[in-house]
Amino acid sequence: MSLATIAWILAVLALLLGVYYLIPNVYHPLAEPDPMAMHIKHAIAFFAVAVVLFFGGRFMRNSQSMT
């Protein structure tokens, strides 16, 4: 499995975690002080990580195809 594929899998996981933190009335383990509330900052952080991983995987795929 290439590094690009791993980066894309992690990007999907980060995207799912971002959606998870937008769901209210569900326990969010990393959230304080109210773990049952919707946490927009956590969701934005996970969405940003997903974007970075997606583009990182895209650039890794380009560099692997050149060699």
Beta strands, then each sheet from edge to edge (+ up, - down):
end
